[in-house]
Amino acid sequence: MPEGAARFCVGHEETAAVDMAESYVKKLCTTLMDAVTDRDPQVQEQICSALCALGEAQPGETLRACERYLQRHEKLAHPYRAMILKAVEAVVRSHISNLDKDMARAIILLASSEMTKAKDLVPDWQQAASSVLVAVGMRFINAVMEELLSRFQPGLLPHHFVVQTLASLAASNVFGMVPFLTSILSTMLPMLPMAKQDVTRVVFCSALRHFSESTLEYLANLDQAPDPTVRKDTFSSEIFSAYDVLFNHWLQSREAKLRLAVVEALGPMSHLLPNERLEEQLPRLIPGVLALYKKHAETFHVSKSLGQILEAAVNVGSRTLEIQLDALLAALHAQICVPVELSSPLVVSNQKEVLRCFTVLACFAPDRLLAFLLPKLDTNNERVRVGSLQVLRHIINSAAAQMEVRKLFILSSMRHPLLDTNNKQVKRAVVQVISAMAHHGYLEQPGGQAMMEYIVQQCALPPELQPKRQGLGSEDLPADSVRAISISTLYLISTTVDRMSDVLWPYLLEFLTPVQFTGALTPLCRSLAHLALKRQEAGADAFLSHEPPVTLCHNCQTAGRVL
């Protein structure tokens, strides 16, 4: 056979092999998708998994087969279309770097059509299509935006999921989306008064929140941004126009979901308002947000937004914020005194956001905050005292610079909590405050030794025993008992806070012989052993105490290797 003919045959065989492989993948995909209507949910799940697995091996052919199948089966019910679209999204996310422009374009057109085909909301189907567009937009943002903006025209309310997809893109691709925001906002603002249904208003609020968060992230990373000339005032006037509609009109809604969507948006939007506009709005904005505490059982979003607004106010050097302090402190303190159920993530998250608000106020007006907070440590109300101790511990850690010159004042305020010998919740909170104080140099001040004595007293408490467990012959100390927490705190302070070495040595030796501290002997010896070893390593002079000689018990001699 001539050489040229041989090459032709080999090439023809290779092409035929590729065509056969492609045909096999296409047939397999079609077979799987034909079976997706099975009534058994487990079968449906297995089919989707199989499609994704096939997409891992042959992404291009799998995507092409899914696209063609959906186009040719217009009457396939939306739950099954959603399943196929979820498989498409998974394949796109896994192989976005290998996706060519033609395939990306085809997938964009498919997803856009699927997303907007039904005017009414069909969340599962439309969300699946939206997620495909977001996945493709990680690399082909311009093509995705070209398609979305063609469905986002001035004077016409867009499809719900067009707006939601714009919001999701802003969250997932900050650098890609921010350059489009000027155009998007200029088109969106006239639409806001046209939105009469709550569901439409909610999605606009969500979009404005994500646009604002995206812009703030962009501005915080200008050194990596494609356009470093973008500034806060690029969007300030548009954001204020949107703020006016949200705060003055939509926030008054009776619909709780809309109110929460509005307040979620107001937080990040406040950072983008013109400085003078924010200042003039604060006397109405802060009371308006605080009023939501009385209207909603779940207050996490209110607290989060309030923290963002307070940060924005402090950043612009607000002069009117001080007028709002009394109302702010009272409302936030009431929130921190709500019992926290660890089983409720939103309640726990709300506490974190409230404490964040206290941090902002501690940096802004530390004396006003302490004047409000410290007298509440003297109350007999358990929740008020515990909540106040939580705030105190937090600001000792988070506003250390502002609290530096106020250490003695704070130490003196702990007199009453130290006398509370009955309430376990208060005791735990006091131990946590003392731990924070140890890390920030409070216990080196006059009055600091009283704090350490309190810790040792709690270490000497009788063990709290748990009920016997089946099959176990011993009883265990509860991990959250006052004694257990105090023992852990004493050891951590001794071993991890270098500045406490001079405070604890030789002071802890004084607790070895008094009978009332006998129960604390083991943790005391453990801490003394570590302190003695550190001093021995530092040199003989550092190891020796300048106090009168102390005779140690056998246990301490062994633990500390001190004779």
C-alpha angles and dihedrals in degrees: 000000000000115000094243092052090049091053090049091052093048091048091047091051092051092049090048091050091052091047090050092050091048091047090050092051091047093050092046092050091048092050091051093048091048087058096048090092091069110132094227109093091208091056090049090051091050091050092053090048090050091051090051091049091050088049090055090057099037108016098165096049093042093052091046092050093049092048093050093044094055091046093051096044102056092158095055106123117254097246089062093043087054091054092053091046091052089054090049090052092051092051092046093050092049095047105027092125091058097043112116123219096251093052091044090053092049092049091048092053092046094050093044091051093047091048097052102030093099117051092203120073115269097169102189095049097039093044090052090053091046090052090054090055091048091050093050089044091065087079108009100045095146093054092046092048092048089057095043095047089052085063094042104071129165116264096017126092105238126226111283093243094049088064092042091051091052088052093049092048090053089054096046103038110031099167092045097049107040093073088060096049097089090058093042095049094046089055095041101049096069088049095061097077088046092059106097102159119081093226090057092047091050093055091048089052090050091051093049090049093051092044090053094046090048091051092049091050090048092051091047090056103039091138088068098034122112090228111036092179092077111115136184092254090057088086102018099105093046092048091050091052089053091045090055092058095043098046102035099040117012097042089064091063121125089222108099094203092056093047091053091047089052095049091047089056096044093062099064092030090060090066091059099046116109108267095243092047092052091049093052092046098049096084088061101027098058096047089045091056094042090054089064090068088073094047101050132055091199104058103170095107091047092053093045093051092045090054091053092049092050091049091050091049093051092046092058092046095247116206095190097055091083090063089060096049100097093052092043095051093047094049095044093046090052089054094050090051093059109108111254119229108202089207090067110072093190092055091050090047090049090056090053092051092047090052088050088056089052089053091055091049092045089057092044101044111004096167094050091049094050092045088056098040109039098058087058089066088073095058122110092221107108098209093046092050094045092046091049091050090051091054092046092052090048097051092044086061102034102036099035095144093053092046095048097093091040099058097110091048091051093046092052091052091062093071096098098043089052089059093055100104100164112048112084094194091054091046092052091049091049091051090051091051091050090050090054090047091053091056093051103045100259095125092059088065126086106284093030094109090061087062092054091047088055090054092051090048090056091047087056094055117118111267116266105229125212120221113274113271121227111267094012123107096196136063125232132219111246108250092224098046117124090244094050093048091047093050090049091047094050092052094045091050090049096048107032107032106072094186090062094064094089091045096051099039118100094354095079089057089071091069097057100084108033108101095226090065097049092108089060095054097105098050090041092054091046092054093042091051091056093045092048092049092051091050092046090053089049092056141280096278092053090047096054119083119228090211122096112286115281123207109224126209119245092259092056093045089055097042096045098030086228120144 
